[in-house]
Amino acid sequence: MDNFTIRAVEDFAHVGLPIDAAALLLIEVDGHPVQVEESAKVEDICKRMGALNIRVARDAQSATEYGKPAAALSAFPA
């Protein structure tokens, strides 16, 4: 999401997005447990590319919480 979209989603859904961020990338890794365990590779790539903040869901509750911005974004027409 670019900053304009971050602000629009935050104004609409109040999900706690960092409205001062220039951009935000939401990545979801799902599938077989072995594939999900490989999400550490995704995290490593993000760090190497200069990600300033990485949040990793460690349980179902945090996955639901982290999924709220994506759910709110889906409310906007393409």
Beta strands, then each sheet from edge to edge (+ up, - down):
end
